[in-house]
C-alpha cells in the first residue's frame, strides 16, 4: 500500500491525502463544483426484478423457447413485459431508438422527405373505401367512440395520407416528387405475438408515402428510397439482402423486402450465389431450385424482415381521387409508393444477429451509451485511482464533445471491477475503460476494452481521447 501511495504522489503531486469517501461520492455523481456533471450508473432506471410468471406469459406455446434478442433484452432490463406482444421500453432502449431515428431522419430528408405525424385513430370509412376494412379484419384493432363511429388503430397509413392529399385539391407537378413520412407507434392484432420486439402488437415504424406524376417518375422515386434504405443499413454495418416480395394486403405491382439473414427469422429466402437474384419464397415456386435469371442454384436461408417497399401505382389515388396537374395543365392520377422500416424490429434484429448468447452487441452508431468507465472498488488498494478516472471523464467530455451524454460512470463501487465489467459486457457498451493497477504507472494507463472487436488496450489519457475522437454519432 505504501508503494502505491508513493507512486500516487509522483503521478499527482497535488494530492497527498485520501479523498474523503463522502466527497468522492459527491464528485463521482456531480463532478467538481462548476465542472462536468457525471452520469452515474446507479442513477439509471433498469428494472431487473422480472417475475417468473411474467416470463411464462411471453411464450406463444407451452415450453417454447424465446429467441436470443428477447431473452437478452429482458434479462438486461432493456424491455419489460406488459401483456402478450406489448412491452415497456426502458431508458437504454429508448436511447438506442432515438439514435436510430436520427439516422433514418438524415437519410429520408437527404432525398427530400418531409416529416409529418398522422393520427393513430383511423376512420373505418377510409378503410371501407379502400376495401381493407374487411380484407385486414383480423389484424385491425377496432373500436367505436361514444357516438358509435368506428375506428381502427392504424397499423399503416395508406388511406389516411391519401385522404390528406386529396383534401388539398389538385397537386402541381412542381411539387413533385412529394415524399411524406412519419415515425410513430403502430398497432397490429398479431394472432401469435412472439420473439419480443420482432413480432409484437404495438411497435414503432417509419412509413413513407410518395406521390409522382407518372409511372416512370414513381419508379425513379422507388429506386431512390430503396437506395436510402441501403444507406441506413450500411451505416449500421448490417449484412442485409434486398429480396423480391409479395405485396400482400397493401397491394401494388412491385415490392421488395430488406432482410437480415438469421436462423430465428420467420421468412424463407431463396438466394442465388451466381447473380444478384434473391426472393422471398412466397413469390416463387417453393420447389424451384434453379435461379430464373441465370439458371444458377438457389440456396435457402431464413431472414428477419426489417424494411418493406411497395410501388402502389394508382391503387389508392384512384379511390380518393388524388390528381396532379401536368405542365400542360392536364389532371392525372397520382402514382404512389409506400415504404416501411420497422424501428423497434431493427433494434431487436440487430441484437439478434450481432450478440453472443450471453452478451448484447449493438451497431456502434446506435449503442445506448458509447463509453462506460469503471473505477476501482471501494476499500481496495487501488481505490485512489478513481480520482484519475474522474479526471479522465471530464477530459473526454471537454475534448470529445460529440459524445457528451454518451459516457456513463459505473459508480457501484461496492462491487468488484470484475462484476461490473461482466455487466458492461452484457449491456454491450462499445468501449469500457477501467482504472486498474496501471493507473499508478508513470504515465498512468487505463485498461480499454473494445467490445465489438474484442481488443484490450492499455492507453494513456491522451490515447483514450484519440481513440474516442473517432467515435461516430448520428
N, C-alpha and C positions, 0 to 999 in steps of 0.2 A: 504493500500500500504506500509505503514511504517513497518507493521508486516512482510510482505513478504520480504522486504529488509533486516530486521534483520535476518530472517531465512536464506536468501540467503548468508549473510555474515558468518553465522555459518557453512553452508554447504561448502562454497567455500571461505575461508578467504582471499585468494589472490585477490579476485575480490571485489572492494569497490566502483566502479562506473559503470554506464551503458555502455555497449559496443556501440560505435557509430554505427548508422544504416548502413552507407556505409561500415564500416569494417566488421559488421556482415554479410551483403550480400556477401561480397567477401569470407569470411571464409566459409559461408554455401555452396558456389559453389565450392570453390577451396581447402578448408581446410587451416590450418595454414601453413606458409612458411616452405617448406621442409617436410610437412606432407602428409596425405592421401587426394587425390582429391576426393571430394564428388560428387555423381551423383545427380543433381537436376532435379526434375520432369519438371520444366519449360523449361528445355533444350531439352526434348524429343519431337519428331515429332509424332503427333497423330491427323490427320485431323478429325474434327467433324462437319464441315460445309456442311453436306450432303444435297443436294437439293431434294425437293420433287419429281421432275420429274425423278431423278435418282432412287428413290425408286420404282416408278411405273414400270420402266423397269425390275425390279427384279422379278416380279410376272409372273408365267407361264400362268395364266389366269386372266382376269379382276376380281378384288375383292378377289383373292386367298391369304390367309394369308401366311406370311413367317414362317418358323419354328423358334423355340426359339434360336438355336445357330446362325442362320443367322441374326436374329434381334439384338441379344445382341452384336455380333461381329461387326456389322455395327454401332450400336449406341455408342459403346465404342471406336470406331476408330481402331479396330484391323484389319479390312479389309475395302477396299473401292472399290465400283463397277466401272468397266471399260466398259464392254459390257456384254450382257447376257452370263452367265456362266464363266466370266473372272473377276478376282479381283486383285487389288494391295494388297500385304501382307505387313502390316505395321510393324515397328520395334518390337513391343511386340510379334506379331505372329511369326516373323522370329526367335526371341529368343526361343520361345517355340518349334518351328520346329527343330532348331539346337540341342536343348537338346534331343528331341525325336530321332533324327538321331543318337546321341551319344549312346543312349540306344540300338537302333537297331544294330548299328555297333558292340557294345560289344557282343551282343548275336549271331550275324551272324559270327563274327570272332572267337568266342568261339567254334564253331562247324567246323571251317576250311574254312569259307567263305573268298573269296578274292575279294576285291572291284575293279570294273572296271568302265569305263564310255563309253557308246556306242553312236554313232551318233543319233541325233533326226531325221535327214533325212534318210529315209529307202527306198532303191531302189524298185521300183514296180516289177522288175524282181524276186526278192526274194519272194515277196508276191504272185506273179503269180505261182511260182514254188510250193508253199505250197497249192495253191488253195484259199487262203484267200483274195486275191485282189478283187474277186467278192463276196465271202461269207460275207465279212465285209464292202462292198462297202459303205453302209450308214453311218458307224461310222468313216471312214477314212477322214482326211483332206488331199486332194490330191493336188499336184502342179507339174508343169513342169519347168525345168530350160531353159536357153536361147538356149540350144541345143535340146530342145523338149524331154529330157529324163524325165521320170515320177518318182515321189517320193511320199511318204506319210510321214506325221509327226507321228512318232511312238507312238501308244497307248500301245504297248507292244513289246517285242524284241525277240520272239522265233526264227524267221527266221534269224535275224541279228546275234545272238550269235551262232546259229548252223552253219551258214556260216563262222563265225570267226574260230570256232574249226575245221571245215572241211579244212580250208585253211592251217592249221598247219600240215597236214598229219595225220597219224595214231597215236592215243594216246597209251601210255603204261599203263598196269594195275597198275603199280607202282605209277602212278599219281592220282589214284582214291581213294575216290570219289572226283571229281572236282566240286567245288561249286563256281560259279562266280555270283556276284550280283552288282547292281548299285542302286543309289538313284538319280533320275533325274526327270525333268519335262516331263509329258506325255500329249497327246492330243487326245481327242475323240469328234467327232461331235455329241454331245447329241441332240436328237430331241427336248427335253424339259428340258433344264438345270434349276435346281431349288434347293432350300434349301441351297444356299450359297456354301460352300466348300464340302457339302455332295454329290452333283451331279453337277459338273462343267465341262467346256470344256477343261480347262487345269489345271493340278494338279500335285502334286509330289507323286511318288510311289517308293517303294522299290521292285525291281523284281530280283529274284534269279533263276538261271538255273543250274541244276545238271546233271552230266554225270557219269554213272556207267557201270559195265561190265556185269551185269545180272539183271534179274527182281528181284531176291531175294535181291541183294545188293541195287538196286534202291528203293525198298520198305523200307529197313532199313534207307536209307538216307531220304526218305519221312517222316518217323516217327521221325527222329532226327530233321528235320527242323520244323515239327509241334510242337515238344516239345520246341524248341527255341522260336517259336511264343507264346506259352503258358507262357514262362518265361517273354517275353516282356510285355504281358498283365497283368500278375501277379504283375510285378514290378510297373506298372502304377496303380494298385489297381482296375482293371476292373472286373466286374462280367459278364463274357463272356460265350458263348456257342460255341462249335465246332459241326457243323452240316454237314450231307451228302449233297452234292450239285451237280448241273448239270454242266458238263464240258463246255457246250456252244461252242462258236466258237474257243476256244483254244484247246479243244479236250482232249483225254486221257481216260483211263478206270477207274480212281478213282479221286474224287475231294471232297474237304471239304471247307466250309466257316467258318470263325470266326466272330461271330455276337455279337453285343451289343443289348440286348433287349431294345426296346424303342418304345413308341406309335407312333412316327413320322417315324419309319423305313418303308422302302418300300418293304422289304422281309417278306413273311409269313412263319413262322416256326412252325413245329409240334414237341412237346417235351413230352417225357414220364416221369412221376414223379416216376415210379416204377423201371426204369432201366436207363442206360446211352444213350438210343437211342434218337437221335434228327436229324431232316432233314429239308431242305428247301422243301416247299410244291411242288416245281417243280419236285422233284424226286419221289414223291409218289402219289397215288390216292388222290386228294383233298377232297374226301368224306370219306376217311378212318378215322375211329375213334379209332381203336384198334392198339396197337403197334405190328409191325410184329415180334418183338423179344420175348416179354414176354406176349403179349396179354393184357397189361395194357392199360388204357385210355390215348389217346393223347390229349394234350391241345395246342391250337393255340395261338401264340403270334407274335408280329412284331419285326423286328430287323434291325439294321444298319450293313451292311457288312463292316468289317474293314480289313479282310485278306482273301486270297483265295489260296488254294494249289491244284496242279494238278500232277498226275502221268501220264506222256505222253507216256511212252514206247518208241517205235521207230518211232512214227508219223513224227517227223521232221528229225531225224538222217537218216532215210531211204531215204528221199528226197534229203538231202545234202551229203549223204554218209559219215557220221561220224563213223569211225571204231576204235576199240580198240584191241590191241594185248594182248591176254591172256598169262598166264605163259607158255603155250605150244606154244607160238608164232602163235596162230591162230587168224585171224581177225574176230571180231564180231561187229555187230551194237551196238552203244551206247544206253543204256537205260536212258531216260531223265525224269526230273521232272521240273516244274516251280512253283514259289511261289511269290505271290504278297502281299504287305502291303500298304494300302493307307495312306500315310504320312499326307497329309492335311485333309483327311477324318477322320483319328484318332483324329486330333486336334478338328475338328468340332464336332465329335461324343462325345468326352469327355465333351465338353461344353454342348452339348445337354442333356446328361444323368446325369451330376453332378450338373448343375447350377440350381438356383432358377429362377423364372420368370423375376426377375429384376437384378440379380447379377451373374456374371460369377464365376464358381468354376473350378479350374484346378486340375489334378493329381499333388500332391506336387512335384513330381520328375521333371516335365516339366513346372512348372509355370514360366512365363517370368522373374519375379523377386520374390525372396523369401521373402523379407522384405521391408516394406515401413515405414519410420519414419516421424511423423507429429509433427513439432514444434508448439509452441503457435502462436496465431495471433499477427501480428504487432500492437503495441499500447495497447495490453491487459495487465491486471495486472500480468499475468504470462509470459510476453514476455521474461524476462531474463532467463527463464528455457530453452530457445533454446540453450544456450551455453552448458548446461549439455547434451542435446540431441546430439549436435555436438561431444562432448567428447565421448558419447556412440557410435556414428557412428564409430569414429576412433578406439575405443576399440574392437568393433565387428570385424572390418577388421583385426586387429592385432591378436586377439585371435581365430578367426574362419576363417582362410584364404581360406577354401574351398568355402565360399560363397562371396568371394571378387568379385565384379562386379554384385552381385545379390541383392545389397542393394541400395534403392533409397530414396532420401530425398524429401518430398513434400514441396518445398521451396516457394510455393504460399502463403506466409504469409499474404497477403491482404485478404485471405479468412478465414472464421471461421474454427475451428477444426472440427465442425460437418459437414460442407460442404465437407471438404477434406476426412473425414472418410467415408462419403457416396460414394465419388468417388472411394476410395480404396476398399470399399466393392464391388462395381460394377465390378471392374477390377480383383478382386479375388487374391490379394496377400495372400499367406498362413499366413503371420504374419504382423500385423500392430502395431506399437509402438508409443504411444502418450506421449508427455511431458505435463501433466496436472498439477493440483494443488499439487498432491502428490510428485512432484519432489522437493518440498520445505520441505518435511518431513526429518527427520533425522533417518536412512539414506534415501536418495532420492529413490522414487519408480516410475517406469514407468508403464503406462497402456498398457497391451499387449493383443491384440485380436488375437486369433487363428481362422482364418476364416473358415477352413474346419471342425472344431469341434464345433464352436460357443462358445468356452470358453473365458472368460475375466479374466485376471490375473493382479495382481499388483506385480511387481518384481523389485528388486534392479538391478544395473548394472551387478553384478555377476550372479544373477538369469537369466537375459536376455541372457547372454553369455552361461550359462549352457544349457538353452533351445535351443538356435540356434546351439550349437555344435552338436546336434543330427540330424540336418537337413541333408538329403541325397541329393547328386547331382550326375548326371551321370558321 
